Amino acid sequence: MKKLFITLLNLNLIFFVIVNCKTGSQMKMEPGNQVSFNKKEGYNESTRKVSTLLIYNKSSKKLGDLSDSIANVIGATIDTKVSQIYGESIVGGQAINELANKLKLKDFDKAVQNIVESQLDTATLTNDSKKTFSTIIEKGKIDALAIPVISSNSDKMFQGEKIQIHLIVFDGKSSNIQYVASSDLFAAKPEDITLYSSKPDQAKANSTALMIENTNKFMLNIQMAIKPNSVSNAVAETQKESVKDAVSQNNDSPKEKEFLEPLDNWLKSKIKIGLGPLAIWIVGILILII
């Protein structure tokens, strides 16, 4: 019975791979963490080298507030995922601040603020801000700059306030915004809000894990929007590995072999092919179809 169950499981997994390979380009966003994704006039599919700034706090208007540990973890997670999406690990974060200082771009922080407010509020994107970012991109020999944004200080979560994360990408070639992505609102769990008054470090640790999980889903949705094939291929490869693992469990005990031997003999008498070769043949054909 175990062998029969494994065989049925194999067929289910193979069918699941086929369905996902056929419909991968139509994959939906991760449930429970929808993302608003808006392409702008500067969208550029050939973008490869993207540097990610330190995370910007929209409420306090601060870039890279070191006192907000959760926000910085979110920013670092976004930085890592941006590198994975575009395929190259490009230095960002504090290095961008240092480059701005080296280039004597005194209004760098104001440019960041202006770009954020122009995309998330009602401010107008100024030519000075465009020039500042374009200069950094040119001198840094990159294609684009990504600005991760958190709506408010993460400590506000423990007061019951929901927060939101955004990602704004500025294109160097066109000196315009490529796209703006915004997440759902995130909230700390009620039990962590209660825990915060007695064990703030533990509450922050719990919420940090939750924010990393939400940020990863947010970035996966962005990857789906700009490079759907890369996500589909990754899912398909994972599913194929699951099929391989399931098929590899065919090392049967003597009792299981004895149980399947009549079926094996019957197949040999009717179609001259045993159960094992037939199963391998079917799997091979299905993988070729995929």
C-alpha positions in Angstrom: 0.0 0.0 0.0 2.8 2.4 0.7 4.2 1.9 -2.8 0.8 2.5 -4.3 0.4 5.7 -2.2 3.9 6.9 -3.4 2.9 6.2 -7.0 -0.3 8.2 -6.7 1.7 11.0 -4.9 4.2 11.0 -7.8 1.4 11.4 -10.3 -0.2 14.3 -8.3 3.1 16.1 -8.1 3.8 15.6 -11.8 0.3 17.0 -12.6 1.0 20.0 -10.3 4.3 20.7 -12.1 2.5 20.6 -15.5 -0.2 23.0 -14.5 2.2 25.5 -12.9 4.6 25.4 -15.9 1.6 26.1 -18.2 0.2 28.9 -16.2 3.4 30.4 -14.5 3.1 33.7 -16.4 -0.3 34.2 -14.8 0.8 33.7 -11.2 -1.0 35.7 -8.6 0.5 37.8 -5.9 1.2 36.2 -2.5 -2.2 35.9 -0.6 -2.4 38.2 2.4 0.4 40.5 1.2 -0.8 42.1 -2.0 1.4 44.8 -3.6 0.4 47.9 -5.5 2.8 48.0 -8.4 2.9 51.0 -10.7 5.2 51.3 -13.7 6.3 54.8 -14.5 7.7 56.6 -17.5 11.3 55.6 -16.6 10.6 51.9 -16.6 13.6 50.0 -18.1 13.6 46.3 -18.6 17.3 46.2 -19.3 18.2 47.4 -15.8 20.8 45.2 -14.2 22.9 47.2 -11.6 20.7 48.6 -8.8 22.0 50.1 -5.6 19.6 50.2 -2.7 19.7 53.1 -0.3 19.3 52.9 3.5 15.7 52.7 4.4 13.8 56.0 4.6 11.4 56.8 7.4 8.5 58.7 5.7 7.1 59.9 9.1 10.3 61.3 10.6 11.8 62.1 7.1 15.0 60.4 8.1 17.3 58.3 5.9 18.9 55.3 7.7 17.7 55.9 11.3 20.0 53.5 13.2 17.8 53.6 16.3 15.0 51.7 14.4 16.3 48.1 14.4 13.2 46.6 12.8 13.2 49.2 10.0 16.9 48.6 9.3 16.3 44.8 9.1 13.5 45.5 6.6 15.9 47.7 4.6 18.6 45.1 4.6 16.1 42.4 3.5 15.0 44.6 0.6 18.6 45.3 -0.4 19.4 41.5 -0.5 16.2 40.8 -2.6 16.9 43.6 -5.0 20.3 42.1 -5.7 18.7 38.7 -6.3 16.0 40.0 -8.6 18.4 41.9 -10.8 21.1 39.3 -10.7 24.0 41.4 -9.4 25.1 42.3 -5.9 25.8 46.0 -6.0 27.0 48.0 -3.0 24.4 50.3 -1.6 23.3 51.5 1.8 25.9 53.7 3.6 28.2 53.5 0.6 25.7 55.7 -1.4 25.7 58.3 1.4 29.5 58.3 1.3 29.5 58.7 -2.5 27.1 61.6 -2.2 29.4 63.3 0.4 32.4 62.6 -1.8 30.7 64.2 -4.8 29.7 67.1 -2.5 26.0 66.6 -3.1 24.8 68.6 -0.1 21.1 68.2 -1.0 21.2 64.4 -1.2 18.9 63.9 1.8 16.5 66.5 0.4 16.5 64.8 -3.0 15.6 61.5 -1.3 12.8 63.2 0.6 11.5 64.9 -2.6 11.5 61.7 -4.6 9.6 59.9 -1.9 7.0 62.6 -1.4 6.6 63.1 -5.1 5.6 59.4 -5.5 3.7 58.8 -2.2 2.3 62.2 -1.5 1.5 65.3 -3.6 4.9 66.9 -4.0 6.4 67.7 -7.4 9.5 65.8 -8.5 12.1 68.5 -9.0 14.9 68.7 -11.6 17.4 69.2 -8.8 16.4 65.9 -7.3 16.7 64.2 -10.6 20.1 65.7 -11.2 21.4 64.6 -7.8 20.3 61.0 -8.3 21.5 60.9 -11.9 24.9 62.2 -10.8 25.2 59.4 -8.2 24.1 56.8 -10.8 26.6 58.0 -13.3 29.6 58.3 -10.9 28.7 55.0 -9.2 28.5 53.2 -12.6 25.1 51.7 -11.9 21.8 51.6 -13.7 19.4 52.7 -11.0 18.8 53.6 -7.4 16.2 51.9 -5.2 14.7 53.7 -2.2 13.1 51.4 0.4 10.6 53.4 2.5 8.8 52.6 5.8 5.7 54.7 6.6 6.5 55.2 10.3 8.8 54.3 13.1 8.4 50.6 13.7 8.0 51.2 17.5 4.6 52.7 16.7 3.5 49.1 15.9 3.6 48.4 19.6 1.1 51.2 20.1 -1.2 49.4 17.7 -0.3 51.5 14.6 -0.1 49.7 11.2 2.9 50.4 9.0 3.5 50.1 5.3 6.6 49.6 3.2 7.3 50.9 -0.3 10.0 50.6 -2.9 10.8 53.4 -5.4 13.3 52.8 -8.2 14.9 55.7 -10.0 16.3 55.1 -13.5 19.6 56.6 -14.5 19.1 56.4 -18.2 15.9 58.4 -18.4 16.3 60.3 -15.1 12.8 59.3 -14.1 11.0 56.9 -11.8 10.9 53.3 -13.0 8.2 52.0 -10.7 6.7 52.4 -7.2 5.6 49.4 -5.2 3.6 49.6 -2.0 2.7 46.8 0.4 -0.3 46.0 2.5 -0.4 47.5 6.0 1.5 45.5 8.6 0.6 45.2 12.2 2.3 43.6 15.2 0.5 40.7 16.7 -1.7 41.5 19.7 0.3 39.3 21.9 3.5 41.1 21.0 1.9 44.5 21.7 1.0 43.2 25.1 4.4 41.6 25.6 6.1 44.9 24.7 5.3 46.5 28.1 7.1 43.8 30.0 9.6 42.3 27.5 10.3 44.8 24.8 13.3 43.0 23.4 11.3 39.7 23.0 8.4 41.6 21.4 10.8 43.3 18.9 12.4 40.0 18.1 9.0 38.4 17.4 8.0 41.3 15.2 11.3 41.4 13.4 10.8 37.8 12.3 7.3 38.7 11.1 8.5 41.8 9.2 11.2 39.8 7.5 8.6 37.3 6.4 6.3 40.0 5.1 9.1 41.9 3.4 10.2 38.7 1.6 6.6 38.2 0.3 6.5 41.9 -0.7 9.7 41.5 -2.7 8.5 38.2 -4.3 5.5 40.1 -5.6 7.7 42.8 -7.1 9.8 40.1 -8.7 6.6 38.5 -10.1 5.7 41.9 -11.6 9.0 42.7 -13.3 10.4 39.3 -14.0 7.6 36.7 -13.9 9.6 34.0 -15.7 12.3 34.0 -13.0 9.7 33.2 -10.4 7.9 30.6 -12.5 11.1 28.8 -13.3 12.1 28.8 -9.6 8.7 27.3 -8.7 8.9 24.7 -11.4 12.4 23.7 -10.4 11.3 23.3 -6.8 8.3 21.2 -7.9 10.5 19.0 -10.2 12.8 18.4 -7.2 9.7 17.3 -5.2 8.8 14.8 -7.9 12.4 13.5 -8.0 12.4 13.1 -4.2 9.1 11.2 -4.3 10.2 8.9 -7.1 13.5 8.1 -5.2 11.4 6.5 -2.5 10.9 3.5 -4.7 13.3 1.4 -2.6 10.7 -1.1 -1.5 10.8 -3.6 1.3 10.4 -7.3 0.3 6.7 -7.2 1.4 6.0 -4.2 -0.8 7.7 -5.9 -3.8 5.7 -9.0 -3.1 2.5 -7.0 -3.0 3.2 -5.4 -6.4 4.6 -8.4 -8.1 1.3 -9.7 -9.5 0.6 -6.3 -11.1 4.2 -6.3 -12.5 3.8 -9.8 -13.9 0.4 -8.9 -15.5 1.9 -5.8 -17.2 4.8 -7.9 -18.5 2.3 -10.5 -19.9 0.1 -7.8 -21.6 2.4 -5.1 -22.8 5.9 -6.6 -22.3 6.9 -3.8 -19.9 7.2 -4.1 -16.2 5.9 -1.7 -13.6 9.2 0.0 -12.9 10.2 0.8 -16.5 6.6 1.9 -17.3 6.6 4.4 -14.4 10.0 5.8 -15.5 8.8 6.0 -19.1 5.7 7.9 -18.1 7.7 10.3 -15.9 10.1 10.9 -18.7 7.4 11.7 -21.2 5.7 14.1 -18.8 8.9 15.9 -18.1 9.5 16.3 -21.9 6.0 17.7 -22.2 6.8 20.3 -19.5 
